[in-house]
Amino acid sequence: MKFKVDENLPEEVTQLLRDAGWDALSVVDQKMGGEDDPTLARVCEAEDRILVTFDRGFTDIRTYPPTIGPGMIVLRLKRQDKPAVLTVAARVIQTLMHRDLKNELWIVHDNRIRIRSV
C-alpha cells in the first residue's frame, strides 16, 4: 500500500507508515500545501495513494466515492494534539497490517473505525 499524509497531520504519521514498511509521502514532501481537495484527490488517485487526513470533506462519498482511487482514511478525533494523533495512528497501522483498505473509506474515531464502501 502507498499513502499520502495530508498537511493537517503531524509529519510523524508519515514516518510511522514508513516504519511499518509502506511507501508514504506527505503533502508537504510533495510541495502540495494549500491544494484544494479535488486536486489532492486526483493526485492520490493518479499515484494510487491512500489519503490520510483530518479533512471531513473527504467523508462525502457522493463527491469522493470509495470505489474511485485506492481509499481514504479520515481521522475524526476528539483530541488532535500530536500525542493523541500518533497513538491513534499506531492503532490504525496495526489494523492495516491485517486488512487491506482498497476502495474503502475508513473514518477513524478515538476507539473505533467505521468502514464505508460502495
C-alpha positions in Angstrom: 0.0 0.0 0.0 1.1 3.6 -0.6 0.0 6.6 1.4 -0.2 10.3 1.2 -0.4 12.1 4.6 -2.2 15.5 4.5 -0.6 18.6 5.7 -3.0 18.8 8.6 -1.4 15.8 10.3 1.9 15.6 12.1 4.8 14.6 9.9 5.5 11.7 12.3 2.4 9.9 10.9 4.3 9.7 7.6 7.3 8.2 9.4 5.1 5.7 11.3 3.8 4.4 7.9 7.3 4.1 6.5 8.5 2.3 9.6 5.7 -0.2 9.1 7.1 -0.9 5.6 4.9 1.1 3.4 5.6 3.8 0.8 4.4 7.1 2.4 4.8 10.7 1.3 3.3 13.8 2.8 1.6 16.7 1.1 4.5 18.7 2.5 7.1 16.3 0.9 5.5 17.0 -2.5 5.1 20.7 -2.0 1.3 20.5 -2.4 0.5 22.5 0.7 -2.7 24.5 0.2 -4.0 22.5 -2.7 -7.8 22.1 -2.9 -9.5 18.8 -2.1 -10.4 17.8 -5.7 -6.8 18.3 -6.8 -5.5 16.3 -3.8 -7.9 13.5 -4.5 -6.9 13.4 -8.2 -3.2 13.2 -7.3 -3.8 10.4 -4.8 -5.8 8.5 -7.4 -3.1 9.0 -10.1 -0.4 7.9 -7.7 -2.5 5.1 -6.3 -2.0 6.5 -2.8 -4.4 6.3 0.2 -5.0 9.7 1.6 -4.7 10.1 5.4 -6.3 13.3 6.6 -8.4 15.2 9.2 -10.4 16.8 6.4 -14.0 15.8 6.9 -14.9 16.9 3.3 -13.4 13.5 2.1 -16.1 11.6 4.0 -18.7 12.8 1.4 -19.0 9.6 -0.6 -21.0 11.3 -3.3 -18.1 13.6 -4.1 -15.3 11.1 -3.2 -16.7 7.6 -3.6 -14.5 4.8 -2.1 -14.6 2.9 -5.4 -12.6 5.6 -7.1 -9.0 5.6 -6.1 -7.2 3.5 -3.6 -9.2 4.5 -0.5 -9.0 7.1 2.3 -8.5 7.4 6.0 -10.2 10.3 7.7 -9.4 10.9 11.4 -12.2 12.3 13.5 -10.6 12.5 16.9 -11.8 14.4 20.0 -8.2 15.5 20.7 -5.9 16.4 17.8 -2.7 17.1 19.7 0.3 15.2 18.4 0.5 12.5 21.1 -3.2 11.7 20.7 -2.9 11.6 16.9 0.2 9.4 17.0 -1.4 7.0 19.4 -4.5 6.5 17.1 -2.3 6.3 14.0 -0.3 3.5 15.6 -3.6 1.6 16.2 -4.7 2.2 12.6 -1.4 0.8 11.4 -1.9 -2.3 13.4 -5.3 -2.8 11.8 -3.8 -2.2 8.3 -1.3 -5.0 9.0 -4.3 -7.4 8.9 -6.7 -5.7 6.4 -6.3 -4.0 3.1 -8.5 -1.0 2.7 -8.6 -0.9 -1.1 -11.7 1.1 -2.3 -12.8 1.8 1.3 -13.2 4.9 3.4 -12.1 4.5 6.9 -13.5 7.0 9.4 -11.3 6.7 12.4 -12.6 7.7 15.8 -10.7 7.6 19.1 -11.8 4.0 19.8 -13.3 2.6 16.6 -13.1 2.6 12.8 -16.1 2.9 10.6 -15.6 1.4 7.2 -17.6 2.6 4.2 -17.5 1.0 0.8 -19.9 1.3 -2.1 
